[in-house]
Amino acid sequence: MTSRNPKSILFIGGSGIISHASVARAVAQGHRVAVLNRGKSSLRPMPADVETIVADAADHDAVDAALAGRDFDVVAQFRAFTPDHVARDVARFSGSVGQYVFISSASAYQKPVARLPITESTPLVNPFWEYSRNKIACEDLLLRELRDTGFPSTIVRPSHTYDRTLIPTTGGWTDVARLRAGKPVVVHGDGTTRWTLTHTEDFAVGFVGLLGNPLAVGDTFQIMGTHAPTWDHIYTWLAAAAGVEKPELVHVASETIGRVLPDDVDGLVGDKAHSVVFDCSKLQALVPEFGTTITYDEAAFEQVAWYDAHPEQQQVNAAQDAGFDRLVAHARSL
């Protein structure tokens, strides 16, 4: 459906897993879309009607030069992770933007959460993951600027958003390779934790619906679907997509996984180890068409088919694979 009031929208980022579908939807609705990124992504090419602005979002001087003299109705910032970056954006866009949309993260919510479902008023407290604490600090900065100067921000908190390239399990393609080789896969905890997965095309409906909406300015919205399977379900569906009927799932405590695979511990203990179920009624009041239309029992087949068609993307992490072997051996010895 074409927008009755097309906006000029700048996406900082735009070729990523979470942002690309939103760019495509904004273009399809008739908005004038520009994307600022390094121009290096070949996995997700831009729609033909997108203006490409080439600059590294982390190079503030390059971004200033690329955007000099430009005004936008909306700036959607997907590539800011620290408060100093957001502060630079506030200085850059004050007076030249009608709405600044910051992509925060649902991982910022209290862990473990005291009460479900999670809403926008759930406390932001995550002592386990620096990434999440930085997102909280970014939000705090924007709220101060909203109060003190009227800077027109909207904060968006996605949960685990995926596309055909992002396998949600700890090992990603390494898990698929293990499944097809007849090896067990490691599932954190006891496998019964519920985890909300949102396809990027569903996310885009909610996200684009907030862009240019005056009722969204100065407010915070979480954007994720109602699809919250257990991790055992997720691994089993992935196995089915890979052609494995009876996968061997080995359950290991998240902290134990972290001792063997330290690169994975923050995302597990600080996020995936906890059941998360969300209430998105606040978003749906403004964007009633938002909802879950794609579930992972279907999307897993899309993912495996994409990897099978792109063998160059089938990268097995050797250190992670060896770590899984050690974790399986440890679990079997108990």
C-alpha positions as CSV (number, residue, x, y, z in Angstrom):
1,M,0.0,0.0,0.0
2,T,1.4,3.4,-1.0
3,S,1.7,6.0,1.7
4,R,-0.6,9.0,1.4
5,N,2.1,11.2,2.9
6,P,5.5,10.0,1.6
7,K,8.5,10.9,3.7
8,S,12.2,11.4,3.1
9,I,13.9,8.6,5.1
10,L,17.5,8.0,5.7
11,F,18.6,4.5,6.9
12,I,22.0,4.4,8.5
13,G,22.7,0.8,7.8
14,G,20.1,-0.7,5.6
15,S,21.7,-3.8,4.1
16,G,21.7,-5.8,7.3
17,I,19.6,-8.6,8.6
18,I,17.1,-6.5,10.5
19,S,17.1,-3.4,8.3
20,H,17.0,-4.5,4.7
21,A,13.4,-5.7,4.6
22,S,12.4,-2.3,6.2
23,V,14.2,-0.4,3.4
24,A,12.3,-2.5,0.8
25,R,9.0,-1.9,2.6
26,A,9.6,1.8,2.8
27,V,10.4,2.0,-0.9
28,A,7.3,-0.1,-1.7
29,Q,5.1,2.4,0.2
30,G,6.4,5.2,-1.9
31,H,8.8,6.9,0.6
32,R,11.9,8.6,-0.7
33,V,14.6,6.4,0.8
34,A,18.4,6.9,1.1
35,V,20.7,4.4,2.7
36,L,24.1,5.3,4.2
37,N,26.5,2.4,4.5
38,R,29.9,1.2,3.2
39,G,28.3,-0.1,0.0
40,K,29.9,-3.5,0.4
41,S,27.0,-5.9,0.9
42,S,26.4,-8.3,-1.8
43,L,24.0,-10.6,0.1
44,R,21.2,-8.0,0.2
45,P,21.2,-5.6,-2.7
46,M,19.3,-2.4,-2.5
47,P,16.0,-1.8,-4.3
48,A,16.4,0.2,-7.5
49,D,14.8,3.3,-6.2
50,V,17.1,3.7,-3.2
51,E,19.6,6.5,-3.1
52,T,23.0,5.1,-1.9
53,I,25.2,7.3,0.2
54,V,28.6,5.6,0.8
55,A,30.3,6.2,4.1
56,D,31.3,4.2,7.1
57,A,28.8,4.9,9.9
58,A,31.5,4.6,12.5
59,D,33.6,7.3,10.7
60,H,31.9,10.4,12.0
61,D,33.8,12.9,9.9
62,A,32.9,10.9,6.7
63,V,29.3,10.8,7.7
64,D,29.3,14.6,8.4
65,A,30.7,15.2,5.0
66,A,28.3,12.8,3.2
67,L,25.2,14.4,4.9
68,A,26.3,18.0,4.8
69,G,23.3,20.2,4.0
70,R,20.8,17.3,4.0
71,D,17.5,17.3,5.9
72,F,15.3,14.3,6.3
73,D,11.9,13.7,7.7
74,V,13.1,10.5,9.4
75,V,16.6,9.1,10.3
76,A,16.6,5.4,11.2
77,Q,19.9,4.6,13.0
78,F,20.7,0.9,12.9
79,R,24.5,1.3,13.4
80,A,24.9,3.1,16.8
81,F,25.9,1.0,19.7
82,T,27.5,3.4,22.2
83,P,26.3,6.7,23.8
84,D,29.1,8.7,22.3
85,H,27.9,7.7,18.8
86,V,24.3,8.7,19.7
87,A,25.5,12.0,21.1
88,R,27.2,12.7,17.8
89,D,24.0,11.9,16.0
90,V,22.1,14.3,18.2
91,A,24.5,17.1,17.4
92,R,24.4,16.2,13.7
93,F,20.6,16.0,13.2
94,S,19.3,18.5,15.7
95,G,17.1,20.9,13.7
96,S,17.4,18.9,10.5
97,V,15.2,15.8,11.2
98,G,11.6,15.3,12.2
99,Q,12.1,12.0,13.8
100,Y,15.3,10.1,14.9
101,V,14.6,6.4,15.3
102,F,17.2,4.6,17.4
103,I,17.5,0.8,17.3
104,S,18.0,-0.4,20.8
105,S,17.6,-4.1,21.9
106,A,15.2,-6.2,23.9
107,S,18.3,-7.7,25.5
108,A,18.4,-4.5,27.6
109,Y,15.4,-5.7,29.6
110,Q,15.9,-7.1,33.1
111,K,17.6,-10.5,33.2
112,P,16.2,-12.6,34.6
113,V,12.9,-10.8,34.0
114,A,10.7,-10.7,37.1
115,R,7.4,-10.8,35.3
116,L,6.1,-11.9,31.9
117,P,5.0,-10.8,29.4
118,I,7.7,-8.1,28.8
119,T,6.4,-4.6,28.0
120,E,8.0,-1.3,27.3
121,S,7.8,-0.6,31.0
122,T,9.8,-3.6,32.1
123,P,13.0,-2.4,33.8
124,L,16.2,-2.0,31.7
125,V,18.8,-3.9,33.8
126,N,21.2,-6.3,32.2
127,P,24.4,-6.9,34.3
128,F,25.5,-9.8,32.2
129,W,26.1,-8.2,28.7
130,E,28.1,-5.0,27.9
131,Y,26.3,-4.7,24.6
132,S,22.9,-4.4,26.4
133,R,24.3,-1.9,29.0
134,N,25.5,0.3,26.2
135,K,22.1,0.3,24.5
136,I,20.6,1.3,27.8
137,A,23.0,4.2,28.1
138,C,22.1,5.3,24.5
139,E,18.4,5.3,25.5
140,D,19.1,7.3,28.6
141,L,21.0,9.9,26.6
142,L,18.1,10.2,24.1
143,L,15.5,10.6,26.9
144,R,17.6,13.4,28.5
145,E,17.8,15.1,25.1
146,L,14.0,14.7,24.6
147,R,13.4,16.4,28.0
148,D,16.0,19.1,27.7
149,T,16.0,20.1,24.1
150,G,13.0,18.4,22.5
151,F,15.2,16.2,20.2
152,P,12.5,14.1,18.4
153,S,13.6,10.5,19.1
154,T,11.7,7.2,18.9
155,I,13.3,4.2,20.5
156,V,12.7,0.8,19.0
157,R,13.6,-2.5,20.8
158,P,13.7,-5.5,18.6
159,S,14.2,-9.0,19.9
160,H,15.8,-11.9,17.9
161,T,15.1,-10.8,14.3
162,Y,16.3,-13.1,11.5
163,D,16.3,-13.5,7.8
164,R,17.3,-16.4,5.5
165,T,21.0,-15.9,6.4
166,L,20.8,-15.8,10.2
167,I,20.4,-19.3,11.7
168,P,19.3,-18.6,15.3
169,T,21.1,-21.4,17.1
170,T,24.4,-20.9,19.0
171,G,26.4,-22.6,16.2
172,G,24.6,-21.3,13.2
173,W,25.7,-23.2,10.1
174,T,28.1,-25.2,12.3
175,D,25.1,-26.8,13.9
176,V,23.6,-27.7,10.5
177,A,26.9,-29.3,9.5
178,R,27.0,-31.3,12.8
179,L,23.4,-32.4,12.3
180,R,24.1,-33.6,8.7
181,A,27.2,-35.4,9.9
182,G,25.2,-37.3,12.5
183,K,26.8,-35.5,15.4
184,P,24.9,-34.2,18.4
185,V,24.2,-30.5,18.8
186,V,24.5,-28.7,22.1
187,V,21.4,-26.9,23.3
188,H,21.8,-24.5,26.3
189,G,19.8,-25.2,29.5
190,D,17.2,-27.9,29.4
191,G,15.8,-26.9,26.0
192,T,12.5,-25.7,27.4
193,T,13.2,-22.0,27.6
194,R,10.9,-20.1,25.3
195,W,12.5,-17.7,22.8
196,T,10.7,-15.1,20.6
197,L,11.8,-15.2,17.0
198,T,10.7,-12.5,14.5
199,H,11.2,-12.7,10.8
200,T,12.6,-9.5,9.3
201,E,9.7,-9.1,7.0
202,D,7.3,-9.1,9.9
203,F,9.5,-6.7,11.8
204,A,9.5,-4.3,8.8
205,V,5.7,-4.0,9.0
206,G,5.9,-2.7,12.5
207,F,9.0,-0.6,12.0
208,V,8.0,1.2,8.8
209,G,4.6,1.8,10.4
210,L,6.3,4.0,13.0
211,L,8.3,6.1,10.6
212,G,6.9,9.5,10.2
213,N,4.1,8.8,12.6
214,P,3.8,11.9,14.9
215,L,2.3,9.7,17.7
216,A,5.6,7.7,17.8
217,V,7.9,10.6,18.5
218,G,9.1,10.8,22.0
219,D,8.1,7.2,22.8
220,T,9.5,3.7,23.0
221,F,8.2,0.6,21.2
222,Q,9.2,-3.1,21.2
223,I,8.8,-4.9,17.9
224,M,8.7,-8.6,17.9
225,G,6.1,-11.3,17.1
226,T,4.1,-13.7,19.2
227,H,6.1,-16.8,18.0
228,A,8.0,-18.1,21.0
229,P,9.0,-21.7,20.6
230,T,11.3,-23.6,22.9
231,W,14.9,-24.0,22.0
232,D,14.3,-27.8,21.6
233,H,11.6,-26.9,19.0
234,I,14.0,-24.5,17.2
235,Y,16.8,-27.1,16.9
236,T,14.4,-29.8,15.9
237,W,12.9,-27.7,13.1
238,L,16.3,-26.8,11.9
239,A,17.2,-30.4,11.8
240,A,14.1,-31.3,9.8
241,A,15.0,-28.6,7.3
242,A,18.5,-30.1,7.1
243,G,17.0,-33.5,6.3
244,V,17.7,-35.0,9.8
245,E,14.6,-36.7,11.3
246,K,16.0,-37.7,14.7
247,P,18.6,-35.2,15.9
248,E,20.5,-35.8,19.1
249,L,20.1,-32.8,21.3
250,V,22.6,-32.6,24.3
251,H,21.5,-30.1,27.0
252,V,24.3,-28.2,28.7
253,A,24.1,-25.3,31.2
254,S,24.7,-21.9,29.6
255,E,27.5,-21.1,32.1
256,T,29.3,-24.4,31.2
257,I,29.0,-23.6,27.5
258,G,30.5,-20.2,28.2
259,R,33.5,-21.7,30.0
260,V,34.3,-23.7,26.9
261,L,33.2,-21.1,24.3
262,P,33.8,-17.7,25.9
263,D,32.8,-15.8,22.8
264,D,29.2,-17.1,23.2
265,V,28.7,-16.6,27.0
266,D,27.4,-13.0,27.0
267,G,24.6,-13.7,24.5
268,L,23.6,-16.8,26.3
269,V,23.7,-15.8,30.0
270,G,22.8,-12.2,29.1
271,D,19.9,-13.1,26.8
272,K,19.1,-16.5,25.3
273,A,19.1,-18.4,28.5
274,H,16.0,-16.6,29.7
275,S,12.4,-17.2,28.6
276,V,11.1,-14.1,26.8
277,V,7.5,-13.4,25.8
278,F,6.4,-9.9,24.8
279,D,3.3,-7.8,24.7
280,C,3.3,-5.6,21.6
281,S,-0.1,-4.1,22.1
282,K,1.4,-0.6,22.3
283,L,2.9,-1.0,18.8
284,Q,-0.3,-2.5,17.4
285,A,-2.3,0.4,18.6
286,L,-0.4,2.6,16.1
287,V,0.3,-0.2,13.5
288,P,-2.7,-2.5,13.6
289,E,-1.4,-4.5,10.6
290,F,1.6,-5.7,12.5
291,G,1.7,-9.4,13.5
292,T,3.4,-12.7,13.1
293,T,3.0,-14.2,9.6
294,I,6.2,-16.2,9.3
295,T,7.1,-18.8,11.9
296,Y,10.4,-20.6,12.3
297,D,9.1,-24.1,11.5
298,E,8.7,-22.7,8.0
299,A,11.6,-20.3,7.9
300,A,14.1,-22.9,8.8
301,F,13.5,-24.5,5.4
302,E,14.1,-21.2,3.7
303,Q,17.4,-20.8,5.6
304,V,18.8,-24.2,4.8
305,A,17.7,-23.9,1.1
306,W,19.5,-20.5,0.9
307,Y,22.7,-22.0,2.4
308,D,22.5,-25.0,0.1
309,A,22.3,-22.6,-2.9
310,H,25.3,-20.6,-1.5
311,P,28.0,-23.1,-0.6
312,E,30.5,-20.3,-0.1
313,Q,28.5,-19.2,2.9
314,Q,28.7,-22.6,4.6
315,Q,31.4,-21.7,7.0
316,V,32.0,-24.2,9.9
317,N,33.6,-22.6,12.9
318,A,36.4,-25.1,13.7
319,A,37.0,-23.8,17.3
320,Q,33.3,-23.8,18.0
321,D,32.8,-27.3,16.5
322,A,35.7,-28.7,18.7
323,G,34.1,-26.9,21.7
324,F,30.8,-28.6,21.1
325,D,32.6,-32.0,21.0
326,R,34.1,-31.3,24.4
327,L,30.8,-30.2,25.8
328,V,29.1,-33.3,24.5
329,A,31.8,-35.5,26.0
330,H,31.5,-33.8,29.3
331,A,27.7,-34.1,29.3
332,R,27.9,-37.8,28.5
333,S,30.5,-38.4,31.3
334,L,28.1,-37.2,34.0
